Amino acid sequence: MAMTLTGIVFGIAFFVVTQAQTTGFAKFFEETILGTNGAMRISDRFQQVGGVNTVTEGNEQFALQAGEGTDYVEGIDYPNRLRQAIEEYEDVSGISEILEGRLSVDANVRSQVVQAMGIRLKDHLMVSNLADQIVFGSLEDFDADHSGLLLGHRLAERLHLRPGDKVDVVGSSGRTESLRVSAIFETGVSDIDKRRLYLDLATARWLLQQPSGGAVFQIGLKDPSKAPEVAAQMQATIDHRVVSWQEREKVWLDVFSVLRFSSAVTVSTIILLSGLGMFNVFAMMVMEKRRDIAILRSMGFSRGDVSSIFLFQGGIILLSGALLGCLLGALATYGISKIPIRIRGVFSTDHFVVNWDLSHYLWGVGIAVVFMTLATWIPARRAARVEPAKIIREAS
């Protein structure tokens, strides 16, 4: 019984801890993505392929598309008009117009081709966590100076740049502008921190020779979990490609889902083994106590009364194990959250990330209830089937 109780306690505790870690890192990844690339992105405009044929049937006329498929016109041609249409959606919390392109940063030590993003800072802060990602310098300098730059942390290290340094930024056509580093940001996403650069939207248009059009919209939502539904509605309405963050990051989200499921299955085997241990204990008990059970039956105990004795004992063990397991799981989760660990690549953290969620405890206890109920009910049912007359005759 003690070993079974120990197995239940550690099984539930390990289940809680592993789920807290896997969901914690998954949610932290989601927050990083939402704070960097937004909940949705609106880009290319749809253009139907083929002409339109008119078909007459009786008194009705129908317009049918002559061709199949869809072409895409790169970028947003009329941002102000499209912004007004998007603002009509109640779920939208912010809209940032972004002009993306490739520029070359010419520092004193070396040159580097970067992913440039022209933004209006006030709008972009509504759809990202850029303000919280600044590690050196200040956004106020960038906002006050249209010749300012925001550099990714790894990009700044590679070019040996610090806030206040001036660099030459060269466009694809050879246009060059001397700009000043206003601040350095770190998202923790390796590809972004080593390649991305933010600059004022008007400056970006001049360097990229795109005085109008060609931009994309980064959208913030009040409830990011609704992004697929909102994206589908918006795409059907505005005739532009709308991509939710779930679709954009599907590969990583699937990876985290598999890890959560795999850890849950693996740790559940501990509870399963504890259930098998309890089954063996109760099965042996029924065999050893057959004479006692027969005496109880001859004294008037019903089959249900006999079964309840074993079920009650199993219930006490299960309840004790569940309470102690949840307590140990909570303490272990708190302790792990304080362990220092430096992770950079898909997000940035200096300690283990955990997610405090009641469902982890409910799932752990629920799995234990299923296994332990089966482990107790089968021997209890066998005990209830003991025939007192037969046992007493055998004993005599």
C-alpha positions as CSV (number, residue, x, y, z in Angstrom):
1,M,0.0,0.0,0.0
2,A,2.8,2.4,0.9
3,M,4.5,1.8,-2.5
4,T,1.2,2.3,-4.3
5,L,0.6,5.6,-2.4
6,T,4.1,6.7,-3.3
7,G,3.6,5.9,-6.9
8,I,0.4,7.9,-7.0
9,V,2.0,10.9,-5.3
10,F,5.0,11.0,-7.6
11,G,3.0,10.1,-10.7
12,I,0.6,13.1,-10.2
13,A,3.5,15.4,-9.2
14,F,5.6,14.5,-12.3
15,F,2.5,14.9,-14.5
16,V,1.9,18.4,-13.1
17,V,5.5,19.4,-13.4
18,T,6.0,18.2,-17.0
19,Q,2.7,19.8,-18.2
20,A,3.6,23.1,-16.4
21,Q,7.0,23.2,-18.2
22,T,5.8,22.2,-21.7
23,T,2.8,24.5,-21.7
24,G,4.8,27.2,-20.1
25,F,7.4,27.2,-22.9
26,A,4.6,26.9,-25.5
27,K,2.8,29.9,-24.1
28,F,6.0,31.9,-23.8
29,F,6.7,31.1,-27.4
30,E,3.3,32.3,-28.4
31,E,3.7,35.6,-26.4
32,T,7.1,36.1,-28.1
33,I,5.6,35.6,-31.6
34,L,2.6,37.8,-30.9
35,G,4.8,40.5,-29.4
36,T,7.1,40.4,-32.5
37,N,5.0,39.6,-35.6
38,G,1.5,40.3,-34.4
39,A,-1.7,38.3,-34.4
40,M,-2.3,38.6,-38.1
41,R,-0.6,39.9,-41.2
42,I,-2.4,41.4,-44.3
43,S,-0.4,41.4,-47.5
44,D,-1.0,40.6,-51.1
45,R,-4.3,41.6,-52.9
46,F,-6.2,38.9,-54.7
47,Q,-6.7,39.2,-58.4
48,Q,-8.9,36.6,-60.1
49,V,-7.5,34.9,-63.2
50,G,-9.7,35.0,-66.4
51,G,-12.7,37.0,-67.5
52,V,-16.3,37.0,-66.5
53,N,-19.0,35.3,-68.7
54,T,-22.7,36.1,-68.4
55,V,-25.0,33.2,-68.5
56,T,-28.8,33.6,-69.0
57,E,-31.2,31.1,-67.7
58,G,-34.9,32.1,-68.1
59,N,-35.2,35.6,-66.8
60,E,-32.1,35.4,-64.6
61,Q,-28.5,36.3,-65.5
62,F,-25.5,34.9,-63.7
63,A,-21.9,36.1,-63.7
64,L,-19.4,33.1,-63.9
65,Q,-15.7,33.3,-63.6
66,A,-14.1,32.2,-66.9
67,G,-10.7,31.2,-65.5
68,E,-9.5,29.2,-62.5
69,G,-7.1,30.2,-59.8
70,T,-6.0,33.5,-58.3
71,D,-3.1,35.8,-58.9
72,Y,-1.6,38.0,-56.2
73,V,-0.7,41.7,-56.4
74,E,2.2,42.3,-54.0
75,G,1.6,44.6,-51.2
76,I,-1.3,46.9,-50.2
77,D,-2.1,49.6,-52.8
78,Y,-4.5,51.8,-50.8
79,P,-3.5,51.6,-47.1
80,N,-5.7,54.4,-45.8
81,R,-8.8,52.9,-47.5
82,L,-8.0,49.4,-46.3
83,R,-7.2,50.7,-42.7
84,Q,-10.7,52.2,-42.5
85,A,-12.2,48.8,-43.5
86,I,-10.2,46.9,-40.9
87,E,-11.0,49.3,-38.1
88,E,-14.7,48.3,-38.5
89,Y,-13.8,44.9,-36.9
90,E,-14.4,45.0,-33.1
91,D,-11.7,42.4,-32.4
92,V,-8.9,44.6,-33.9
93,S,-6.8,46.4,-31.3
94,G,-4.2,47.9,-33.5
95,I,-3.0,48.3,-37.1
96,S,0.6,49.0,-38.2
97,E,1.6,49.7,-41.7
98,I,5.0,48.1,-42.5
99,L,7.2,48.5,-45.6
100,E,9.6,45.6,-45.8
101,G,12.7,45.4,-47.9
102,R,16.4,44.6,-48.0
103,L,19.0,47.3,-47.2
104,S,22.7,47.2,-46.5
105,V,24.1,48.7,-43.4
106,D,27.7,50.0,-43.9
107,A,29.4,50.2,-40.5
108,N,33.1,51.1,-40.0
109,V,34.1,47.4,-39.5
110,R,31.9,45.7,-42.1
111,S,28.7,45.8,-44.2
112,Q,25.6,43.7,-43.5
113,V,22.5,43.0,-45.6
114,V,19.5,43.4,-43.3
115,Q,15.7,42.9,-43.3
116,A,14.5,46.5,-43.0
117,M,11.0,47.3,-41.7
118,G,9.7,50.8,-42.1
119,I,7.2,51.6,-39.4
120,R,5.3,54.4,-37.6
121,L,6.4,53.8,-34.1
122,K,3.1,54.8,-32.4
123,D,1.1,52.4,-34.6
124,H,3.6,49.6,-34.2
125,L,3.6,49.7,-30.4
126,M,-0.1,48.9,-30.6
127,V,0.6,45.5,-32.3
128,S,3.9,44.4,-30.7
129,N,5.9,44.4,-27.5
130,L,8.7,46.4,-29.0
131,A,8.8,48.7,-26.0
132,D,9.6,45.8,-23.7
133,Q,12.2,44.4,-26.1
134,I,14.6,47.4,-25.9
135,V,17.8,46.5,-24.1
136,F,19.9,49.6,-24.9
137,G,19.0,53.1,-25.9
138,S,15.4,54.5,-25.9
139,L,12.4,54.6,-28.1
140,E,11.9,58.3,-27.4
141,D,15.1,59.0,-29.4
142,F,13.8,56.9,-32.3
143,D,10.4,58.6,-32.1
144,A,11.8,62.1,-32.1
145,D,14.4,61.6,-34.9
146,H,13.2,60.3,-38.3
147,S,16.8,59.4,-39.0
148,G,16.9,56.9,-36.2
149,L,17.4,53.1,-36.3
150,L,16.4,50.2,-34.1
151,L,18.8,47.3,-34.5
152,G,18.5,43.7,-33.4
153,H,20.8,42.7,-30.5
154,R,22.9,40.2,-32.5
155,L,23.0,42.4,-35.5
156,A,24.4,45.3,-33.4
157,E,27.0,43.0,-31.9
158,R,28.0,41.8,-35.3
159,L,28.5,45.3,-36.5
160,H,29.9,46.6,-33.2
161,L,27.3,49.3,-32.9
162,R,25.9,51.0,-29.9
163,P,23.2,53.7,-29.4
164,G,24.4,57.0,-30.8
165,D,26.6,55.5,-33.5
166,K,26.0,56.6,-37.1
167,V,26.0,54.3,-40.1
168,D,25.3,54.5,-43.8
169,V,22.2,52.6,-44.9
170,V,22.2,51.8,-48.6
171,G,19.2,50.9,-50.7
172,S,19.1,48.4,-53.5
173,S,19.3,51.3,-56.1
174,G,22.3,52.8,-54.5
175,R,20.5,55.5,-52.5
176,T,22.4,56.1,-49.3
177,E,21.3,57.8,-46.0
178,S,23.3,58.4,-42.9
179,L,21.3,57.2,-39.9
180,R,21.9,57.0,-36.2
181,V,21.3,54.0,-33.9
182,S,18.6,55.1,-31.5
183,A,18.1,51.8,-29.6
184,I,18.9,48.1,-29.7
185,F,16.2,45.4,-29.1
186,E,16.2,41.7,-28.3
187,T,13.3,39.4,-29.0
188,G,15.1,36.2,-28.3
189,V,14.2,34.9,-31.8
190,S,17.6,34.3,-33.5
191,D,16.5,35.0,-37.1
192,I,15.0,38.4,-36.0
193,D,17.7,39.6,-33.7
194,K,20.5,39.0,-36.2
195,R,18.8,40.4,-39.3
196,R,16.0,42.9,-38.5
197,L,16.2,46.6,-38.5
198,Y,13.4,49.2,-37.9
199,L,13.4,52.7,-39.3
200,D,10.9,55.4,-40.0
201,L,8.4,54.5,-42.7
202,A,9.0,57.7,-44.8
203,T,12.8,57.1,-44.7
204,A,12.3,53.4,-45.7
205,R,10.1,54.5,-48.7
206,W,12.8,56.9,-49.8
207,L,15.6,54.3,-49.6
208,L,13.5,51.5,-51.2
209,Q,12.2,53.9,-53.9
210,Q,8.6,53.1,-53.0
211,P,6.8,56.4,-52.5
212,S,3.4,54.6,-52.1
213,G,1.9,51.1,-51.9
214,G,3.8,47.8,-51.4
215,A,3.4,47.7,-47.6
216,V,1.8,45.1,-45.4
217,F,-0.3,45.4,-42.3
218,Q,0.5,43.9,-38.9
219,I,-2.7,43.5,-36.9
220,G,-3.2,43.2,-33.2
221,L,-6.3,41.5,-31.7
222,K,-7.9,41.8,-28.3
223,D,-8.2,38.0,-28.2
224,P,-5.3,36.4,-30.3
225,S,-6.9,32.9,-30.0
226,K,-9.7,34.2,-32.4
227,A,-7.1,35.0,-35.1
228,P,-8.1,32.1,-37.5
229,E,-11.8,33.1,-37.5
230,V,-11.1,36.8,-37.8
231,A,-8.6,36.2,-40.6
232,A,-11.1,34.1,-42.6
233,Q,-13.8,36.7,-42.3
234,M,-11.5,39.5,-43.1
235,Q,-9.9,37.8,-46.1
236,A,-13.4,37.2,-47.6
237,T,-14.3,40.8,-47.1
238,I,-11.2,42.8,-48.1
239,D,-9.8,40.5,-50.9
240,H,-6.3,40.5,-49.4
241,R,-4.3,37.6,-48.1
242,V,-4.8,37.5,-44.3
243,V,-2.6,35.1,-42.3
244,S,-3.2,34.3,-38.6
245,W,-0.3,33.7,-36.3
246,Q,-1.5,30.1,-35.8
247,E,-1.2,29.4,-39.5
248,R,2.1,31.2,-39.7
249,E,3.7,29.3,-36.8
250,K,1.9,26.0,-37.4
251,V,5.1,23.9,-37.4
252,W,6.3,25.2,-34.0
253,L,2.8,24.9,-32.5
254,D,2.6,21.3,-33.6
255,V,6.0,20.6,-32.1
256,F,4.9,21.9,-28.7
257,S,1.6,20.0,-28.9
258,V,3.5,16.7,-29.6
259,L,5.9,17.4,-26.7
260,R,2.9,18.0,-24.3
261,F,1.2,14.8,-25.4
262,S,4.4,12.8,-25.3
263,S,5.3,13.9,-21.8
264,A,1.7,13.3,-20.6
265,V,1.7,9.7,-21.9
266,T,5.2,9.0,-20.5
267,V,4.5,10.3,-17.0
268,S,1.1,8.6,-17.0
269,T,2.9,5.2,-17.0
270,I,4.0,5.9,-13.5
271,I,0.4,6.2,-12.4
272,L,-0.5,3.1,-14.4
273,L,2.2,1.1,-12.7
274,S,0.9,2.3,-9.3
275,G,-2.5,1.1,-10.4
276,L,-1.1,-2.3,-11.2
277,G,0.5,-2.4,-7.8
278,M,-2.7,-1.7,-6.1
279,F,-4.5,-4.3,-8.2
280,N,-2.0,-6.9,-7.1
281,V,-2.3,-5.9,-3.4
282,F,-6.1,-6.1,-3.5
283,A,-6.1,-9.3,-5.5
284,M,-3.8,-11.0,-2.9
285,M,-5.9,-9.5,-0.1
286,V,-9.1,-11.0,-1.6
287,M,-7.5,-14.4,-1.8
288,E,-6.2,-14.3,1.7
289,K,-9.4,-12.9,3.2
290,R,-11.8,-15.3,1.5
291,R,-12.8,-16.9,4.8
292,D,-13.3,-13.5,6.5
293,I,-15.4,-12.3,3.5
294,A,-17.5,-15.5,3.8
295,I,-18.1,-14.9,7.5
296,L,-19.2,-11.3,6.8
297,R,-21.6,-12.6,4.1
298,S,-23.0,-15.2,6.5
299,M,-23.6,-12.4,9.0
300,G,-25.8,-10.6,6.5
301,F,-23.4,-8.4,4.6
302,S,-24.6,-8.0,1.0
303,R,-22.4,-8.2,-2.1
304,G,-22.4,-4.4,-2.3
305,D,-21.3,-4.1,1.3
306,V,-18.3,-6.3,0.7
307,S,-17.3,-4.4,-2.5
308,S,-17.6,-1.1,-0.6
309,I,-15.0,-2.2,1.9
310,F,-12.4,-2.6,-0.7
311,L,-13.5,0.4,-2.7
312,F,-13.4,2.5,0.5
313,Q,-9.8,1.4,1.2
314,G,-8.8,2.2,-2.4
315,G,-10.6,5.6,-2.1
316,I,-8.6,6.5,0.9
317,I,-5.3,5.7,-0.8
318,L,-6.4,7.6,-4.0
319,L,-7.5,10.7,-2.1
320,S,-4.3,10.8,0.0
321,G,-2.2,10.3,-3.1
322,A,-4.1,13.0,-5.0
323,L,-3.7,15.6,-2.3
324,L,-0.1,14.9,-1.6
325,G,0.7,14.6,-5.4
326,C,-0.9,18.0,-6.1
327,L,1.0,19.6,-3.2
328,L,4.3,18.1,-4.3
329,G,3.6,19.1,-7.9
330,A,3.0,22.7,-6.9
331,L,6.1,22.9,-4.8
332,A,8.2,21.2,-7.6
333,T,6.8,23.6,-10.2
334,Y,7.7,26.6,-8.1
335,G,11.2,25.3,-7.5
336,I,11.8,24.6,-11.2
337,S,10.6,28.0,-12.1
338,K,13.5,29.4,-10.1
339,I,16.2,27.3,-11.9
340,P,18.4,29.6,-14.0
341,I,18.8,28.6,-17.7
342,R,19.7,30.8,-20.6
343,I,17.7,30.1,-23.8
344,R,18.0,32.0,-27.1
345,G,16.8,30.9,-30.5
346,V,13.0,30.8,-30.6
347,F,12.4,33.0,-27.5
348,S,14.5,34.6,-24.8
349,T,14.5,33.5,-21.2
350,D,17.0,33.2,-18.3
351,H,15.0,30.7,-16.3
352,F,12.6,27.8,-16.7
353,V,9.2,29.0,-17.8
354,V,6.2,27.3,-16.2
355,N,2.5,27.7,-16.6
356,W,0.3,27.6,-13.6
357,D,-2.9,26.0,-14.8
358,L,-5.6,24.2,-12.7
359,S,-6.3,21.8,-15.6
360,H,-2.9,20.2,-15.1
361,Y,-3.9,19.1,-11.6
362,L,-7.3,18.0,-12.7
363,W,-5.9,15.9,-15.6
364,G,-3.3,14.3,-13.3
365,V,-5.9,13.5,-10.6
366,G,-8.4,12.3,-13.3
367,I,-5.9,9.8,-14.8
368,A,-5.1,8.5,-11.3
369,V,-8.9,8.1,-10.6
370,V,-9.4,6.1,-13.8
371,F,-6.5,3.7,-13.2
372,M,-7.0,3.3,-9.4
373,T,-10.8,2.8,-9.8
374,L,-10.2,0.0,-12.2
375,A,-7.4,-1.5,-10.0
376,T,-9.7,-1.5,-7.0
377,W,-13.1,-2.3,-8.6
378,I,-11.9,-5.6,-10.2
379,P,-10.7,-7.2,-6.9
380,A,-13.7,-5.7,-5.1
381,R,-16.1,-7.3,-7.6
382,R,-14.3,-10.6,-7.2
383,A,-14.6,-10.4,-3.4
384,A,-18.4,-9.7,-3.8
385,R,-18.8,-13.0,-5.7
386,V,-17.4,-15.1,-2.9
387,E,-20.0,-17.7,-1.9
388,P,-20.0,-18.1,2.0
389,A,-21.4,-21.6,2.1
390,K,-18.8,-23.0,-0.3
391,I,-15.9,-21.3,1.6
392,I,-17.2,-22.5,5.0
393,R,-17.5,-26.1,3.8
394,E,-14.0,-26.0,2.4
395,A,-12.7,-24.6,5.7
396,S,-14.4,-27.3,7.7
